[in-house]
């Protein structure tokens, strides 16, 4: 329960910071995937851990800063989020 509460706080903070121009869509996307998609793939779990722990590596996956193309994909996925998104991402 505390883990989910902390995750919710982080997502809220990320969304709030969007108004300040410091919006990180890939971070928000990773947390939304882990929060809303059941049995998420390992690389998404790793992405969530990277975001939450501010680490360089999780579960054997290297955490990378998104490039411009990733940012565009993250925005598009968040804007078009629907009931099929989880299936597409897993």
C-alpha positions in Angstrom: 0.0 0.0 0.0 2.7 2.6 0.8 4.5 1.8 -2.4 1.3 2.5 -4.5 0.8 5.7 -2.5 4.3 6.9 -3.2 3.9 6.0 -6.9 0.6 8.1 -7.0 2.4 11.0 -5.3 5.2 10.8 -7.9 2.8 10.8 -10.8 0.9 13.7 -9.4 4.1 15.6 -8.9 5.2 14.8 -12.4 1.9 16.0 -13.8 2.0 19.1 -11.6 5.5 19.9 -12.9 4.1 19.8 -16.4 2.6 23.2 -15.8 6.1 24.4 -14.9 7.6 23.2 -18.2 9.5 20.3 -16.6 7.2 17.6 -17.9 8.9 14.2 -18.6 6.4 12.2 -20.6 8.5 9.1 -20.6 8.7 9.0 -16.8 5.0 9.6 -16.6 4.4 6.9 -19.2 6.5 4.3 -17.4 4.7 4.9 -14.1 1.3 4.8 -15.8 2.1 1.5 -17.5 3.2 0.0 -14.2 0.3 1.4 -12.4 -2.5 0.4 -14.8 -1.2 -2.5 -16.9 -1.5 -6.0 -15.2 1.5 -8.3 -15.6 3.6 -5.7 -17.2 6.7 -6.8 -19.1 10.1 -6.8 -17.3 11.5 -3.8 -19.2 8.5 -1.7 -18.2 9.0 -2.8 -14.5 12.7 -1.8 -14.9 11.7 1.6 -16.3 9.5 2.3 -13.4 12.2 1.3 -10.9 14.7 3.5 -12.8 12.3 6.5 -12.5 11.4 5.9 -8.9 14.9 5.1 -7.6 16.8 7.5 -10.0 19.2 4.7 -10.7 21.2 3.8 -13.8 20.3 0.1 -14.0 17.4 -2.1 -12.8 16.7 -5.8 -13.4 19.6 -6.0 -15.8 18.2 -3.2 -18.0 20.2 0.0 -18.5 18.2 3.1 -17.9 18.6 5.7 -20.6 17.5 9.3 -20.9 14.9 9.5 -23.7 16.0 11.1 -27.0 13.7 13.4 -29.0 12.1 10.5 -30.9 11.3 8.7 -27.6 9.7 11.9 -26.2 7.4 12.1 -29.3 6.4 8.4 -28.9 5.8 8.9 -25.1 3.6 11.9 -25.8 1.6 10.1 -28.5 1.1 7.0 -26.3 -0.1 9.1 -23.3 -2.4 11.2 -25.5 -4.0 8.2 -27.2 -4.2 6.0 -24.0 -7.2 3.6 -24.1 -8.2 0.1 -23.0 -5.9 -1.4 -25.7 -2.8 0.4 -24.8 -1.6 -2.1 -22.2 -1.9 -5.0 -24.6 0.1 -3.0 -27.2 2.9 -2.2 -24.7 3.2 -5.8 -23.4 
